[in-house]
Amino acid sequence: MSQLSAFGLGEKLKSQGKIQNVGIVGCGSVGQEICLLVSRAGLDVVFVDVSEERIAEIFKSMEEKLDDMIRHWGLTGSEKRLVLSRIKGSTKIEELSHCEVVIETISSRRPGTMIEQRIELFHKIEEVVADDTIISSNLSTLMISNLASNLKKPERAIGLHFIEPIDKTHIVEVVKGVDSSDEAFDKLSRFCGMISRKVISIHESPGNISTRMIISMINEACEILMEGVASVQDIDETMREASGHFVGPFELADKIGLDKILKYMDNLYAEFGEKKYKASPVIKRLVRANYLGRHTGKGFYNYENGKPVGNTITCVVVE
């Protein structure tokens, strides 16, 4: 053995698994935010959704988000074109075949957990991707171990939770399931580093850290509102100042979507049976009235062009 070879020089370095292509399955509001985040980091993204019409809507929505960044001096026109050039939309799941990481972000606005559909989707993804591709899900209240149950290689599945507002929150919760491998965790952690996000390692539990804490905070804010202690705006302003949060609890609920919030509350209450997770009557009333937050133009606040113009709730009748 030569001196050089003793030091490993001249030998081929062992690959740690290149990450250049990322897949997104289901490109609603959260999927779009992730697409833009990943593309702005210089990675290529392909998203899969249900129809060509839906794909056109998604691109229009992402362009509007980028235009808003331009208006706030966060982006230039040439940078916008470059970001969009790295994003491709498709109706065919086979387009994910070259991706090193695939993240499921199908709609969480529908009733129930959609766990059967997600399990089947994981199985379909596995059929078209490489053996070392990481299959993930943007988990709020579900368990990655359940979603990975039908995979041939369940060790490749690992949870990933982007916390809203995604463009301002610089951490992500990475959730290891029962079978998740250290290699999968390391690879997904490298991916998070590439998109400038710090990893918070989570032992699998419904709601992780963020959703459990956020739901409790929103419920308590609703209790304070129902007691007539303070207005929607004053509660939000107090929590922004007192906690250093980017948004108050009602602003955050409107941004996430009150239908999503209600679903998270129902899931956590079913799992833990604790009152702090039981949906407030205020949330239920607003959802029944289709006051779901920013995406419907009304929630705790009224919205025009996605911007709050005043609060909706002036009084609350307890059911």
Beta strands, then each sheet from edge to edge (+ up, - down):
strand 1: 21-25
strand 2: 44-48
strand 3: 87-90
strand 4: 101-104
strand 5: 134-138
strand 6: 157-162
strand 7: 171-176
strand 8: 198-203
strand 9: 301-304
strand 10: 307-311
sheet 1: 3+ 2+ 1+ 4+ 5+ 6+ 7- 8-
sheet 2: 9+ 10-
end
